[in-house]
Amino acid sequence: MIYADLGSIKVFGLLDRRSDLTRDQFRRHWRTTHAVEALKLNGFFNGYIQNHGADTDPPGFARACDGVPEIWFHDPAHISTMHESDAYLSAAYVDEPNFMDGRARGVMAHDLTRPGQPDLAGTERAVKAIVFVKRSTTQSFDAFAAWYGRQTMPVMDLAVPPHRHLRALAVDTGDPTAPPLFDAVEEYWWPDQTSFEQAWRTGMLTEEATPMIDQANSAGLLCEEVHVYWPEGGVSFG
């Protein structure tokens, strides 16, 4: 089978719902009306997932936002080109205030673990937890990146391993006055809510991760994953 290459850059958006909308109204608009507008831009990106925030939050973390789009690109130039295009500015950009409070914040990152099959996407009860990791103030970005790049296990002290575990490292801005919003992103999947709760417990970091991560300024989101634009044949591991 020939697998699709999603590209080397992934953008995690952090969307806040408009204050006069319920979470259900926010999720409905994003999943339907806005998804149609976003799909008009699929010539710019290679994969697009919506993560719809649940009504409950992962213990141990402040709620990151109400929804997280994950969008894969071949390089940063494609991101800029999309955001400057008439196709975006005349459609998806115009629609954002209809369900969002302000514009999306975001993290540009490199996948350290490539998405692969099989996964739990599309299963009715699958639960996904996203952790936006903020490094400790005692660690430079380079020191944190070197440490995080060596890791293969979750930074969370889990009672049982997740069904899947993906890791991404933020792209360093190179500007100390404008560092990445978060320094890494961890994603975990479980078959259902009960499995998540048994594994997650109170949401503590591992002993090794504790001195490297500022948990108080990290954030989390428990969510449902929706594949909006995804290669039918799967994606590559390398």
LUMGU-904693 format. One record per atom (N, C-alpha, C, CB): x, z, y; residue in one letter. Coordinates in steps of 0.02 Angstrom, whole numbers, plus 32768, in hexadecimal, padded with zeros to 4 digits. Atoms other than C-alpha are relative to their C-alpha. Glycine has a CB too. Layout:
N
XZYa;...
***
This chain:
238
802A80007FC4m;800080008000m;802C8000803Fm;7FD0803D8000m;7FDC80017FC1i;803D7FD980B0i;7FDF8033802Fi;80007FB9801Fi;801A7FCC7FD4y;802980718120y;800E7FEF8049y;801F80447FEEy;7FF7800C7FB8a;8014806A81DCa;80328031801Da;7FBC80068025a;7FD27FD47FDBd;809980B08250d;7FDD80168040d;80447FDB8010d;80237FE77FC6l;8048812082D1l;802B8001803Fl;7FE680467FF2l;7FD47FFD7FC6g;80E081208343g;802280438006g;7FD97FF1803Eg;7FD67FC57FFBs;815C81A2837Cs;7FE780358031s;80467FEC8012s;80177FD37FCCi;80FA81F38409i;7FB680127FF4i;80097FE08046i;80467FE98004k;805B825B83FFk;7FF08029803Dk;7FF480297FBEk;80187FD97FC7v;7FF782A08490v;7FC7802C7FE9v;7FEA7FD2803Av;80377FD08009f;7F8E833D847Cf;7FE1800C8044f;801A80437FDFf;80247FEF7FC3g;7F0C83498505g;7FDE80447FF9g;7FCD7FCB8012g;80257FC18000l;7EBD83EF8535l;7FC67FF78030l;802E803D8014l;803B800D7FD9l;7E0B83D48571l;7FD6803F8008l;7FD67FC97FDFl;802E7FC87FF1d;7D9E845785C5d;7FBB7FE2800Ed;8019802B803Cd;8044801B7FF5r;7CE2843B85BFr;7FE780118046r;7FD0801C7FCAr;801F7FF47FBFr;7C7F842D865Dr;7FD6803F7FFBr;7FD47FC38016r;801D7FBD8004s;7C3B84D98687s;7FB580027FF7s;80128027803Ds;804880008008d;7B8584A5868Ad;7FE97FE37FBDd;7FE07FD88038d;8010801B8042l;7B8D845C85DAl;800C80357FCAl;80297FC17FF1l;7FF37FD6803At;7B7B84BA8538t;80387FE07FD7t;7FC0800A7FD5t;7FCC801E802Br;7C0284A284B5r;7FE47FC77FD7r;801E80367FD1r;801E80368026d;7B8984398450d;7FF87FC2802Bd;7FBB80157FE4d;800780397FD4q;7B6683C984E6q;80437FDF800Eq;7FDF80158042q;7FBD801A7FF6f;7C2083B78508f;80177FD87FC4f;8032803A800Ef;7FEA8022803Dr;7C45838B8453r;7FDA7FBF7FF5r;7FF8802F7FC4r;8029803C800Cr;7BB5830F8449r;80157FC7802Dr;7FB58010800Cr;7FED80357FD1h;7BE882AF84E5h;80457FE47FEEh;8000801A8049h;7FBD80168011w;7C9F82AA84B4w;80017FD67FC0w;802E803C7FF8w;7FFF80218041r;7C7982748402r;7FDB7FBD8001r;7FE0802D7FCCr;8027803E7FFFt;7BFF81EA8432t;80127FD5803Dt;7FB580118001t;7FF7802A7FC4t;7BFF81A684E4t;804A7FF48011t;7FDE801F803Bt;7FBB80087FECh;7CB681C9850Bh;802A7FDE7FCAh;801E80448012h;7FDB80218036a;7CF581928460a;7FF87FB48004a;7FE880197FBCa;800B80477FF8v;7CA780E7847Fv;802D7FE48036v;7FB67FF18010v;7FD580177FCAe;7D0580D88523e;804A80027FEBe;7FF6802B803Fe;7FBA7FF98016a;7DA8811584D4a;80147FC87FD0a;800B80447FDFa;7FF080358031l;7D9D80948449l;800F7FBD8021l;7FC77FF97FCFl;7FF0803D7FDCk;7DA6800B84CBk;804B7FFC8011k;7FD67FFC8041k;7FB97FFD7FEFl;7E5B804384E5l;802D7FFD7FC2l;800E80408026l;7FD97FFB803En;7E938035842Fn;80397FCE7FFCn;7FD37FF77FC5n;7FC5802B7FFEg;7F0D7FAB845Dg;803E80248019g;7FF27FC4802Ag;7FC87FD97FE5f;7F78803184B0f;801A80347FCEf;7FEB80228040f;7FEC7FCA802Df;7F7A80B68427f;7FF67FEB7FB7f;7FD88040800Ff;800080108048n;7F8C80B98369n;7FD5802F7FD6n;804780017FE7n;802B7FD18023g;7F23814F8338g;7FE280308032g;802880267FC9g;80227FD47FD1y;7EA481BF838Dy;7FD2802F7FD9y;7FD77FD78034y;80287FCC8021i;7E5B8263834Di;7FE3802D8036i;802C80297FCDi;801F7FCD7FD6q;7DE182D783A4q;7FFD80427FD9q;7FB97FEB8018q;80067FBD801Dn;7DEE8392837Fn;7FCD8027802An;804580257FFDn;80377FDF7FDDh;7D4A83E583AFh;8003804B7FF5h;7FBB7FE47FE9h;7FF97FB88005g;7D5C849E83D5g;7FC380217FE2g;800D801D8044g;80367FDA801Ea;7CF58514836Ba;7FE880378030a;801780207FBDa;801A7FCA7FD7d;7C8F85A483B1d;802A803F7FFAd;7FB8800F7FEEd;7FD47FC78009t;7D0D8621836Dt;80487FEA800At;7FF6801F7FB9t;7FBA800F7FF3d;7DC7862C8393d;802D801E7FCAd;8014801B8045d;7FD17FE38031p;7E5E864A8322p;801B80438019p;80397FCF7FF3p;7FE67FBF7FEAp;7E8C8703832Ap;804A7FFC8013p;7FF680357FC9p;7FBB7FFC7FEBg;7F2D87298386g;80127FD4803Bg;802C7FEE7FC8g;7FF0802F7FCBf;7F1F86A3840Bf;7FC67FF98031f;80117FBC7FE3f;803380127FCFa;7EC3867E84ACa;7FE87FB97FF1a;801D80048049a;801D8043800Cr;7E5085E784A2r;80247FCD802Cr;7FB48000800Er;7FD980327FDBa;7EB4854D84D5a;7FD47FD6802Da;80257FD37FD0a;802B80307FDDc;7E2384DF850Ec;7FC17FF77FD6c;80257FBC800Dc;803D800E8027d;7D80849584CDd;80087FC47FD2d;7FC67FF4802Ed;7FF6803A802Bg;7DC583F7847Fg;80467FE48009g;7FCD7FCA800Eg;7FBC801A7FFFv;7E6A83A58452v;80017FB97FE4v;8031802E7FD8v;7FF38042801Bp;7E8182E98444p;80497FFB7FEAp;7FF07FC98034p;7FBC80108018e;7F1A82B383DFe;80057FB48000e;800F801F7FB9e;7FF980487FFAi;7F5682048409i;80487FEC7FF5i;7FE77FE78046i;7FBD80168011w;7FED81AB83BFw;80117FBE8023w;80067FF87FB4w;7FE6803B7FDDf;8056812A841Df;80457FEF7FE4f;8003800C804Df;7FBD80148016h;80F280C683F4h;8035801B802Fh;80057FB47FFCh;7FCF7FE67FD0d;814981018493d;7FDB8017803Ed;80367FCB8011d;80217FE67FC3p;8125815A8539p;7FE77FC9802Fp;802F802C8025p;801680357FD3a;811680B48594a;7FB87FEB7FF4a;802E7FC37FF9a;804580128011h;8074808F8538h;7FCF8032801Fh;7FF67FFD7FB4h;802C7FCD7FE3i;802C8133857Bi;7FF47FF0804Ai;801E80477FF9i;800580107FB9s;805181068630s;7FD87FC0800As;80457FF8801Fs;8023803F7FF9t;801380548618t;7FB580097FF6t;801B7FCD7FCFt;80477FF4800Dm;7F6E809285D0m;7FE08022803Cm;7FF7802A7FC1m;801E7FDA7FCAh;7F50810F865Bh;7FFC7FD98042h;80278040800Ch;800180297FC3e;7F74808B86E0e;7FD47FC27FF8e;80467FEB8012e;8026803E800Ds;7F078005868Fs;7FBA8003801Ds;7FFC7FF47FB4s;804580057FE8d;7E627FC886D5d;7FCF80167FC9d;7FF07FB98016d;802C7FEE8038a;7E177FE28627a;7FF5804B7FFDa;801D7FE87FBFa;80077FB67FFFy;7E39809E8635y;7FDF80188040y;804480217FF7y;80177FE77FC0l;7E1980B786EEl;7FB87FEF800Fl;802C7FE58038l;804480157FF2s;7D73805C86ECs;7FCD801A7FCDs;7FFC7FB58001s;802E7FEB8034a;7D2A80AD8650a;800C80487FEAa;80067FD17FC4a;7FF57FBD801Aa;7D72814585F5a;800F80318038a;803A80007FCDa;7FEE7FD47FC9y;7DBB818E8695y;7FC280138029y;80347FDE802Ey;803E7FF47FDAv;7D14817D86EFv;7FD2802F7FDAv;7FDC7FBE800Fv;802E7FD78029d;7CB981D1865Ed;801880487FF9d;7FF97FE17FBCd;7FE67FBD800Ce;7D2B826A8653e;7FDA80378025e;804880038013e;80247FCB7FDDp;7CD082CF86DCp;7FB9800C7FE4p;7FFB7FF08049p;80427FF7801Dn;7C2E82B7867An;7FFE80367FCBn;7FE77FBF7FE3n;80007FCB8033f;7C66833685F9f;803B80308007f;80027FE27FBBf;7FC47FD77FF8m;7D0E837E8631m;800380238043m;803E7FD57FF7m;7FF07FDD7FC2d;7D4183FE86B3d;80467FEE8015d;7FF8804E7FF7d;7FBF80177FEBg;7DD083AC8710g;801A7FCB7FD0g;8031803A8004g;7FE08031802Cr;7E4A833586BBr;802480257FC8r;80307FD38027r;7FDF7FE2803Aa;7E9F83548615a;804780158010a;80007FCF7FC5a;7FB97FED8004r;7F3F83B78609r;801B7FE27FC0r;800A804E8003r;7FE7801F803Dg;7FB4837C8582g;804680147FEDg;7FFC7FB88007g;7FBD7FF6801Cv;804E838B8515v;80147FC07FDDv;8001803D7FCEv;7FE3803A8023m;80B682F384E5m;8033801A7FCEm;80217FCE8033m;7FD77FE28035a;810C83148440a;80177FCC7FCEa;7FD880377FDCa;7FE880268039h;816E82CD83AEh;7FE680217FC1h;804E7FFB7FFFh;80137FE68041d;812282E28301d;803F80117FD8d;7FD37FCE7FD9d;7FCA7FEE802El;819B83428292l;7FEA7FF97FB8l;80188047800El;801E800D8042t;8126832F81FEt;7FCE7FC9800At;7FDF80417FE2t;802D80387FF4r;80CD828981F0r;7FBF800A7FDBr;80217FBF7FEAr;80417FFA8022p;8013828881C9p;7FFF7FD47FC2p;7FC77FED802Fp;80038027803Dg;7FF2824D8119g;7FC0800E7FDAg;803C800D7FD4g;803A7FF6802Bq;7F6C82408096q;801680257FC1q;7FDE7FBC7FEFq;80457FF67FECp;7F118295804Ap;7FFA80398033p;7FD480107FC2p;800C7FC97FD2d;7EC7830680CEd;7FB780147FFDd;80137FEC8048d;80447FE68002l;7E27836180F5l;7FD37FDF8034l;8001804B800Bl;8028801F7FCCa;7DEB82EE817Fa;7FBF7FE47FE3a;80287FC88023a;8040801B8016g;7D3482C5816Eg;7FDB802C7FCEg;800A7FBE7FE3g;80247FD4802Dt;7D0D835080F4t;7FD5802F8029t;803180277FD3t;80337FE07FD8e;7C7683AF812Ce;801380458018e;7FC180057FDAe;7FF47FBB7FEFr;7CBD845E812Er;8049800E8013r;7FED802D7FC6r;7FB97FF67FF2a;7D7584418156a;800980258042a;80247FBD8002a;7FF07FD97FC4v;7DBF84BB81D5v;80487FF28013v;7FF4804C7FF4v;7FBD800F7FE6k;7E5584918242k;801080328037k;80057FB7801Ak;7FE87FD47FCBa;7EBA850982ADa;803C7FE08021a;801280477FE4a;7FC9801A7FD9i;7F2D84CD8338i;801F80398027i;7FE97FC6802Fi;7FDD7FCE7FD9v;7FB1853E8384v;802F7FDC8030v;802780327FD3v;7FD4801A7FCCf;8001850A8429f;80348035800Ef;7FD87FED8041f;7FCA7FCF8000v;80A885628423v;802680008041v;80307FF27FC6v;7FD57FF77FC4k;80FF85A684BEk;803D80277FEBk;7FD980258039k;7FC37FDD8013r;81B485D584A4r;800A80408028r;803D7FD28009r;7FEF7FC27FDEs;81F5868084D2s;80297FF1803Fs;8027802F7FD2s;7FDA80097FC2t;823B86908582t;804A800D7FF6t;7FE5802E8037t;7FB97FF4800Ft;82DF86C78531t;80217FC37FE2t;8007803C7FD1t;7FE5803B8022q;82F4861B84E1q;7FFD7FC3802Eq;7FD97FF37FC0q;800180407FDEs;8328857A8536s;7FD97FCE7FD5s;80487FE6800Fs;802480328027f;82C884DF8503f;802D7FE47FC8f;7FE77FC6802Df;7FD3801C8032d;8362849B84A9d;800980307FC5d;80447FF1801Fd;7FF87FCF8036a;8379853D8447a;7FC180047FD6a;80118046801Da;803F7FFF8025f;82C185428419f;7FF97FC17FD6f;7FC580078030f;8008803F8025a;82C1848A83E7a;802D7FFE7FC3a;800F7FC5802Ea;7FD27FFE803Aa;835A84A38377a;7FE4802C7FC9a;804580188016a;801E7FD28031w;830685378322w;7FC27FE17FE0w;7FEE80438021w;803F801A801Ay;825D84E48311y;800B7FC37FD4y;7FD17FEE803Ay;7FF1803B8028g;82A9844482CEg;801980107FBAg;80337FD68022g;7FE97FEC8043r;82F284A5823Cr;7FC9801D7FD6r;803880338007r;80367FDE8024q;824C84F3820Dq;7FD87FCF7FD5q;7FD280248031q;802E80278028t;81DF84B38182t;7FC080287FF1t;80217FEA7FBEt;80397FD58010m;816B85488169m;7FD8800E8040m;801880417FE0m;80287FEE7FC5p;80DB857C81DCp;801F803A8027p;7FBA80147FEAp;7FEA7FC77FD7v;810585EE826Ev;7FD0803A7FF9v;80077FEB8049v;80317FCC800Am;806986508240m;800C80247FBEm;7FB97FE38002m;7FF97FD8803Dd;807186DE81C1d;7FBF7FFB7FD9d;8011804B8011d;803E800F8024l;7FEE8698814Bl;800180207FBBl;7FF77FB47FFAl;80067FE08042a;7FAE86EF80B0a;80077FCD7FC8a;7FBD80247FFAa;7FF880378030v;7FA486488054v;800F7FC18029v;7FBF7FF67FD4v;7FEE803D7FDBp;7FEA859C8085p;7FC17FD88013p;80307FD57FD8p;8038802B7FEEp;7F76852480E1p;7FFF7FC27FD3p;80047FEB804Ap;8006803E8026h;7F378485808Fh;80327FCC801Bh;7FB87FE48004h;7FCF802C7FDFr;7FA08423810Dr;801E8026803Ar;7FDF7FBE8017r;7FDD7FE17FC8h;801E84558192h;80297FC98023h;802E803C7FE9h;7FDA80317FD9l;805C83DF821Bl;80218022803Bl;7FD27FC78018l;7FD97FE27FCAr;80DD840482A1r;80157FCA8031r;803E80257FE3r;7FEB802F7FCCa;810683AF8346a;802780268035a;7FC47FDA801Fa;7FD67FE27FCCl;818C83D583C7l;7FF57FDC8042l;804B7FFE7FECl;800C801E7FBEa;816A83B88480a;803C7FD88017a;7FEF80368033a;7FCB80277FE1v;81CD833584DCv;80198026803Ev;7FE77FB88013v;7FE47FDC7FC7d;8242838B8556d;7FFB7FD5803Fd;804A80147FF3d;800780267FC1t;821B83578608t;80437FF68023t;7FD08024802Et;7FC080037FDEg;82CE8374863Dg;7FFE801C8046g;80187FBA8002g;80087FE47FBDd;828B83C586D9d;7FEF804B7FFAd;7FC87FDB8028d;800C7FB88008p;829D848486DBp;7FC6801A802Bp;803E80268010p;80387FEA7FD5t;8219848E8765t;7FBD7FE97FE4t;80097FE68047t;803E8019801Fa;8199843386F8a;80087FFB7FB5a;7FEB7FBB801Ea;7FF680018049p;81B384668642p;7FC07FEA7FDCp;801580457FE8p;803D80118026p;813B842F85B8p;7FCD80398004p;80127FF07FB6p;80367FCE7FFFl;8093848785BCl;800780307FC5l;7FBB7FDE7FFFl;7FEF7FD9803Bf;80BB84C3850Bf;803C7FDF7FE0f;7FC380047FCEf;7FC18018801Bd;815984AE84A5d;7FFA7FE37FBAd;803280377FFFd;800B801B8043a;8113848683F9a;7FB680077FF0a;802D80247FCAa;80467FFC8016v;806E846C83A0v;7FFE80037FB4v;7FD67FC3801Av;80097FF88049e;804284AA82F1e;7FB77FF27FF0e;801580487FE9e;8044800F8017e;7FAA84698292e;7FF980157FB7e;7FF07FB58009e;800D7FE68044y;7F5F84B881F6y;7FB97FED7FEBy;800A804D7FFDy;80428010801Bw;7ECE84868186w;7FEF802D7FC4w;7FFD7FB67FEBw;801B7FDD803Bw;7E6284E8810Bw;7FBE7FDF7FECw;7FF5804C800Fw;803D80218017p;7DCF84AD80A1p;7FC1801B8021p;7FFA80087FB6p;803C7FE27FE3d;7D54852580F4d;8012803E8028d;7FCC80117FC8d;7FF67FC77FD4q;7D3E85B88169q;8019803D7FDAq;7FC080118024q;7FEB7FC58027t;7D51863B80E1t;804A7FFB7FEEt;7FD680067FC0t;7FB980098011s;7DF985F280A9s;802C800C803Ds;800C7FB97FE4s;7FDA7FF47FC3f;7E3585F1815Df;8005804A800Ff;7FDE7FDC803Bf;80007FB97FEFe;7E0386A6817Ce;802B80297FD1e;7FB8801B8000e;7FD77FDC8031q;7E5686E280DBq;804A7FF4800Bq;7FEC7FEC7FB9q;7FB980117FF6a;7EF886888105a;801980198043a;800A7FB47FFCa;7FEB7FF37FBBw;7EFE86A881C1w;8006804A800Fw;7FD07FE08030w;80047FB87FF4r;7ED4876181C1r;7FFC800E804Cr;803E80247FE2r;80047FEE7FB8t;7EFA87A88271t;80277FD1802Dt;80188046800At;7FDD80317FD7g;7F65871582AAg;804380178019g;7FD67FEE803Ag;7FBD7FE97FEDm;8015875C82ABm;80337FC97FF1m;801280417FDAm;7FC8802D800Dl;80B586F782B8l;802B801B7FC7l;802B7FF8803Fl;7FD07FE98032t;813786FD822Et;803680298022t;801E7FC47FDAt;7FCA7FD77FE4e;81C787758245e;80357FD48021e;8021802B7FC8e;7FCD802C7FE3e;823E86E38265e;7FE87FE08041e;80127FCA7FCEe;801A80227FC5a;81CB869182E6a;7FF5802F803Ba;7FC07FDE7FEFa;80137FD17FCCt;81A4872F8348t;80318001803Ct;7FFC80457FE3t;7FD480007FC6p;8243873283B4p;80067FBD8024p;804580167FECp;7FF980437FE3m;8238867783D5m;7FC27FE98027m;800E7FCE7FC9m;803F80187FE5i;81828668840Ai;7FDF8035802Bi;7FD07FEA7FC8i;80267FD57FD3d;812186B4849Ad;7FB67FFA7FEDd;800C7FEE804Cd;804380078019q;807D86D18440q;7FCB800C8036q;7FF480317FC6q;80317FF17FCBa;8025871984DAa;7FF27FC3802Ba;8019803A802Aa;8009803C7FD7n;803F86748536n;7FF87FC07FD7n;803A7FF9802Fn;80148037802Bs;8020860584A0s;7FB47FFE7FFFs;801F80087FB7s;804980068001a;7F6F85CB847Da;7FEB7FE07FBFa;7FE57FD7803Ca;8018801B803Fg;7F03859983EBg;7FBA7FE28006g;800080357FCBg;8043801C8003l;7E68853883BCl;7FED7FF67FB6l;7FFB7FBE8028l;801E800E8041l;7DFE853A831Fl;7FD27FC6800Al;7FDB803F7FE3l;8025803D7FEFc;7DAF8490830Fc;7FEC7FD77FC3c;802A7FD6802Dc;801280348030e;7D60840182B1e;80237FC08014e;7FB27FF67FFDe;7FDC803E7FF3e;7DC7836382A3e;7FD47FC37FF4e;80407FFC7FD5e;8026803E8006v;7D7582BA82C1v;802F7FC5800Bv;7FC57FFF8032v;7FD7803C7FF9h;7DD4821882A2h;7FD87FCA8025h;80197FE77FBBh;802280337FD8v;7D9E81A0832Cv;801E7FBC7FF3v;80038011804Bv;7FDD803F800Ey;7E2181198310y;803A80107FD2y;80187FDC8042y;7FCF7FEC8032w;7E8881258271w;800C7FC67FD1w;7FE8803E7FDAw;7FF28037802Ep;7EE080A58202p;7FDC800A7FBDp;804B7FF87FF5p;80287FFA803De;7E728082816Be;802C800D7FC3e;7FD87FC17FF5e;7FD57FF9803Ag;7F05807B80F3g;802B803D7FFFg;802A7FC67FF9g;7FD47FC57FFCg;7F54811F8128g;803A7FF4802Fg;801980147FBAg;7FC780047FD2v;7FF381408188v;8040800F7FDBv;7FF68030803Bv;7FC07FF88021s;80AB81448162s;801980488005s;80347FD1801Fs;7FE27FBD8001f;810E81E18138f;804280008026f;800A80187FB8f;7FBE80027FE2g;81AE81A6818Dg;80007FDE8043g;802F7FDE7FD3g;
***
